[in-house]
Amino acid sequence: MASPKPEGALEGTHAVPNGKRERFGSRFLSDPARVFQHNAWDNVQWSEEQAAAAEKKVRENSAQLVPQEKQVDYELNAHKYWNDFYKIHENGFFKDRHWLFTEFPELAPSPNQNHLKSLPSEAKWRETLECDHSEDRPGLSAEQHTCLSNPVAEKTGVTQKPGHLELGAAEFPGSSATYRILEVGCGVGNTVFPILQTNNDPGLFVYCCDFSSAAVELVQTNPEYDPSRCLAFVHDLCDDERSYPVPSDSLDVIVLIFVLSAIDPDKMQKAIHRLSRLLRPGGLMLLRDYGRYDMAQLRFRTGQCLSEHFYVRGDGTRVYFFTQDELDTLFTAAGLEKVQNLVDRRLQVNRGKQLTMYRVWIQCKYRKPLLSGTA
């Protein structure tokens, strides 16, 4: 098992004039005696001793695996454990992620003037889309595949009830939008509602889904939920039999915030591959998730490990801890190109209790290549 790099999180970052990485804040701890002066410090370097201690702790807490019959239960009843989580905590567990617009400006107002300004026009890229998506929708005729490859011609409407989604015979929700965002694993809306509140682009439409019907119902009953700008629906990221309510090549951005880590590692590649098909050429997949040797991984007790770096919490929900290389492999194998893949090593401080907590997160941006002839 490789040790975390003691130099911290600078690999994979973009160069900026002052030599510091461009995001994740600008508060750097130069004097250890000042550690309790602020609540958090950015780009914290790990000593060789700290890296070795983290590796040793993970070896210890993963030495005994959860019995196989319990592992089967956690997989088959994953929806139940997440439903129970949201029924207990409702919308009081997570805070709204207003930091999103600093880390992911693609979600902020007027995104078409930012990262999409160099992309071909809507009409041009639609004209040049490849229409052979037979691997996406087996059993359809050639005419149906041609229709499904065109977001305007797609005829899959949605009749929506809390926690339920049905395909009908109308244009898909958001088909007239000029900028479409999908968040997978939306929880109770801590990402979706800040986007809707902040981004007033009239052409914006936001889709959001979660494995938990309890979470989706909390989104749909939130006073900020606007069906004219948003569609919340229940969806299992690992279910390759059930389609998303949008056609292939139709989304500008897909957001994955601490969600990929919640599924079986053996199912991650297929899930990312399915999502990549939904992106339009030039579209982005944005991820932020747990990194290897994060404080949460080190806190697990012996007997909570399901497989290497994959654990079950006391409430039955599961979590995996990534490396940059693992995520790069997942995205590039799905045909996406790296824009950003970096580690955020952060030191959080409880000044009242005089405690220090070392967090490790990974942030990624991967783009779907443009079709030839559309640049």
N, C-alpha and C positions, 0 to 999 in steps of 0.2 A: 504494500500500500504506500503510495507516494505521500510525502509530507506536504502540507500547504507551503507555498512559497513565502519565506519570511519577509521578502521585500514588499508584500502587501498586494495592492490591487492595480498597479500601474500597467500591467500587461494588457494589451488590447485597447487601450484608451487612445484618444486622438490628441495630437500635440496642440498646445495653446501657448500664447506668447509668454506667460509667466512660468511655463514649465509644469504647471499643475494640470490635473485632468479637468475636463470642461464641466463636469456635473457632479452631483452628489454633495454639493455644498462646498464651503471653502474654510471650514474651521479645522485647523490642524494643530495637534498637540505636540509642541516642541519641548515643553518642560513638564515632566511627569508630576512634579509637585503641584501643578495647576489642574490636575485631572478633574477635580470636583468643582471647578469654576463654571463649567457649562454642562448641559444635559447630554450632549453628544459630541463626538469628535470624528472627523472624516479621514479616510485613507490611512487607517492605523496600521503601522508596521508590526509584524509578528517577529519575536525573537526565535532563534532556533530552539530554545528551551520550551517556549510556548507551543510551537508547532509540534515538537516531539510529545509534549504532554497531551495535546489534542488527539494525536494519532493513537497514543496509548489508551486514552479513555474510550475511543471508538472500538478498539480491539476488545476491550473489556466488556463493554455493554452489548456487543454483538456476538459474544462467544456462545451464548445460548439462544437458539431460535424459538419463536413461538411454535407450539405444536401444530402439525399440519392440519388437523381438523379445525382448529381455531382460525388458521389462515384462510381456509375455505369459507368459513363463516364471515370473516371480515370482507372477503371479496363478494360473496353472494348477497350479503345484506348491507353493502356499503351505503345504499340509498337510505336505509333505515337509520344508520348511525348519523348521517348528515342531517336527516330530517329531525332526529332527536336533538341534535346540536342547535338547530335554528329555532325549534320549539322552545327550548330552554332559554336561549340568549336573545332571540328575536333580533332586533336591530341595535342592540346595546353593546355588542362585543367589539365590532370593528369601527374605526373612525373613517370618515370620508377622506378619500385620498387626493387632497388638493395638491400634493406634490407631483401629481401626474403630469401637470402642464410644464413643469420644469424639466423632468426627465424625459417626457414624451410630448414634445411640442406639436406632434402630428395630431394630437387630440384637441388642441386649443382652437380658438376661433380662426376663421379664414385659413384653413390648412392648405387649400388649393393654391394659395400664394406662397407656400413654403416648399415642402418637399415634392409636391406634384407639379410645380410650375414648368418643369422640363418634359413632362409626359405628353404623349399625343392627345389630341382632343378626344372627347367621349365618342363622337361619331367614328373617328378614324380607328380607334382601337377596337371598337365593336365590329367594324367591317373586316378587320384582319384576324379576328379570333379563329382559332382552329376549332372545327365543329365536331371532331371525333372524340366524344366523351363516353364511348360505349362501356369503358371500364367503370364509369361512375354509376350508370343506370342500366344494369343488365336487363335484357328482355324488351327494350324499347326499339321501335322501328327507326330507320334512318331519318325519316322526317321528324320524328319526335326528338331524336338526338340533336338535329339541326336547330330545332326550336329551343331546346333546353340549353344550348350553348350560347344563346342570345338573351341577355337579361331583359330586353324589352319585349321579346316574343314569348318569354316564359309564361305559362298559364298555370301557375300553382298558387292559388289563393289560400288564405288562412282564415278559419273561423276559430276564434279564441275564447276559451274559458279559463278561469284560474287553474293553472297547472295542467292545461290540456291544449293540444295543438292538432288541428286537422287540415290536410291539404284539400282544397276545393278547386273550383274552376274559374278563377279570376286572377288578375295580375297579382304578383307577389307583393307583400307589404313593403313599402319603401321603393317600389319599382321606379317611381318618378324622381327619387332623390338623386342628387349629383355627388354626394359623398356619404359612403356607408361604412359604419363601424360595427363590428361584432365583438362583444366581450363574452368569452367562454368562462364559466365559473363565476358568475356575477354576484353570488351571495345575495345580500339584501340591498344591493345597489350602491355600495360605497365608491364605486368607480363610475357607474352609469349616471347617477344624479349629479355629481360634480360636472360631468361632461355636458349634460343637458342644461344645467344652470349657467355654465360658463360659455359654451359655444352656441352663439345665436345665429349661426349660418342657416338661412332658410332652406338650403338644400341638404341639410344633415338629416340622416336617419340612423338611429342606434338600435341594434339588435342585442339582446342579452339573454343568456341561458344559464341554467344551473342544473346539476344532478338532483338537487333537493326541491321537491314540489313545495315544501314549506317556505323555502327561501324565495322562490318565484312568486308565491302568493303574497309575501311581504312586499316585494317590489311592486306588484300590480295594485296593491291596496295603499301604497304610499301616495300622499296628496300630490307629490311632485311627478307622479307617473303620467305621461301624456301619450296616449295611444296614437296620436297623429305624428309623433316624432320618435316613438320607441315601441318595440315589440319584445316583451319578456315571455319566455317559454321554457318548458322543462326539456332537457336534453342530456343524454348520457354521452360524454365525450368518447367513450369506448364502444358505443353501439354503432357498428358499421352497417346495420340493416336499416336504420332510420335516417332519412335525409334531413338536412337543415332546410329551413323555409326560404332559402335563397338559391339561385342557380350558380353554377360554376362561373368563375371569372367575373364576379359581380361586386366584391367587397374591396374597399380601399385599405382598411386596417382591421386586423384581428388582434385582440388584446388577451393576454394570458397572465394574470397577476396571482401568483401563489396558488395555481390550480393544477398545473401539470404534475407537480410533486405529489398530488393527492391520489394518483392512479398507479396501478401496477406498472412497474418499469417495462415489463414485457409488452405492454399495450401502447406505450408512448409513441413509437415510430408510426404505427398505423394511424393513430389519432392525428398526428401532425401532418401526415401525408393527406388525409382527408381534408383537413382545414386548408392546406396550401392550395388545393383545387378551387376553393371558393374565392381566393384572391384574384383581382384583376391584374394583368401585367403591370408591374411597377408598384403593386400594393405591398404593404408592410405587415409583418407579424412582430408584435411587441411582447416581450416577456420580462417579468421580474419574478424571481423565485429563490428558494433556499440554496445556499452554497455549502459545499463540503466543510465540515467542522464548525458550522454555525453553533452558537450557544445552545439552541434547541436540540441539536443532535447530541451534544455532550451531556445533556441533562437526562437522557433516557437511561432507565435502569436495565440491568440484565434481565432478559426474558421478554423484552418488548420489541426485539428485532425480528422482522419478517424475512429479510434477505439482506444482502450486502447494501448498507446505507439506506435501507427502507425499514420504517418503524411503524408501530401502531401506538397511538396515544391512549390514555386511560378511558376516553369516551368512545373508542372504537374507530375513530377516523385515522387515516394513515398519511405518512409524509416521507418523501424521498429527498436526499441532499445531493445536489448536482456538482459536477465539475464543468469548467468552460468547454473542455473537449467533448464531453458527452452531449451537451446541448448543441455544439457546432455540428456534430455528427447527425443528430436528429433532424436539424433544419436543412443541412446541405443534402442529406439523403432524400429529402422531400423536394429537392430541386430549387431551394432558395439560396440566395447569395448573402453573405455576411455584410452588414453595415456596421454593427456594433456587437461586441461580446466582451464584457468586462466584469470584474469583481468589485464589489463594494465591501470593504472591510471597515466596519464602523464600531466605535466604542460608545456604548450607551451607559449613562451614569445615573444611579439613584443617589442623589446628594443627601437625602434625608437619612438613608440607611448606610451611606458610604459604601455602596456596592458598584462594581464595574461589570459590564456585560458585553462580551465581544460577539457582534453579529457579522455574519457572512452572507451576502446576497449576490446573486448574479443577474445582470441586466443584459438583454439581447434585443437587437433589431435585425431582422432578415427580410430581404426583398425578393419578390417574385420577378424573375427576369422579364424584360420587355420582349415582345415578339419581334423577330427580324422584320425590318422594313417599317417599324413604327416610331423609330427614334427621330 
